[in-house]
Amino acid sequence: MTQRRFIRACRRETVDRIPVWLMRQAGRYMREYRELKERAGGFWGLCNQPEAVAEATLFAQKWLGTDAAIIFSDITLPAWAMGLPLEFNPGPRFPTPVRSANDARALANFDPNQKLGFVMEGIRKTRAGLPNDVSLIGFVGAPLTLASYMIEGTPGRTWNELKKLAYGDPDTLHLVLARVAEAVSAHAVAQVQAGCDALQLFDTTAGELAAAELHTFAFAYARRVIEAVKKTGVPVIYFARNVSAHLEAAADLGADVLGVDWGISMTAARKRVGERVALMGNLDPSALFCSPDVVGQRTTAILEEMRGAPGFVFNLGHGILPETPPENARHLVRTVQAWKPSS
Ligand code: 1CP
């Protein structure tokens, strides 16, 4: 298993070529995904039917030809498993958001193998259908990011409810985050036990907080989950948005791989964090709306920046956007795979 190119890169071992996958690679930009969702009876049906989970995951990996697949699911499912009603329209909505200490205490403990057993079954089916040299990535939302959705109810542009707690009622936010950290740690470990080869934490909203609170509420709780998953032995990827001012601290959370957005160049990121972690990134997903030539040029520029450096995984700097032309995504993957360093 450790011979897989993607896993080797995560561990900063030498590779025959740079591995590539795309965040949100199975999603709305693909006609086949939209048809599958329709057949499954909507997004929930797609998430909770293991056959459909495997089909969505495997189709995207095979069509793109990536070195890794990411299991089809959503970061919000553990909140539902904690007893918080959840709807998708098309993004996640919590009609009864978590706003008080009592709301936090009402969040139930759960056994991921029972309550989210369909995810684990989906992982087993997917792993069985993947070629041996392709890795399967499991994922969770980092505690701050999942809590942001649970607190806001509807994903906000300003995250006012989250920030009211972070700055005005930190004890309540700590209570929520402690519960969520426990839940996502258990969910992450269960995914590894079901067959995932690596585990990614998505900390999409981390960069929304002011500097001090970023450390207290985002990084400190992400670290708890990373430590729990590290015990399983698989590589852990930490991806946060808009945290390039704090990259050194993000690299010190214990993850094997740090995901980097396009707010910083890969060269600058490598200089800042040194050799302590592998890096993953960082093409702006909007670049995929340009011509194939531009996609190829921008992809190659990143590859040239990282040439010869061990511990690099090519990815976008955030998830692929719903209107992306699928052919451009595939062109990106092929460009990475065909690339040879120019002398
Ligand atoms: O291939 C894959 O990556 C698909 C699996 C996947 C992942 C990794 C999905 C399916 N969601 C996620 C992670 C996720 N979900 C994140 C973290 C990554 C990121 O920032 O991109 C977040 C914040 C969510 C929450 C979420 N779920 C959103 C964003 C809401 C917002 O605007 O803030 C949305 C739209 C969803 C629903 C969802 N999840 C996944 C898909 C394909 C969709 C679209 C639903 C549809 O088909 O209508």
Residues whose N, C-alpha, C, O or C-beta is under 5 A from the ligand:
A	BS01	1CP	M23 R24 Q25 A26 G27 R28 F43 I70 I71 F72 S73 D74 I75 P90 G91 P92 P155 F202 T204 G319
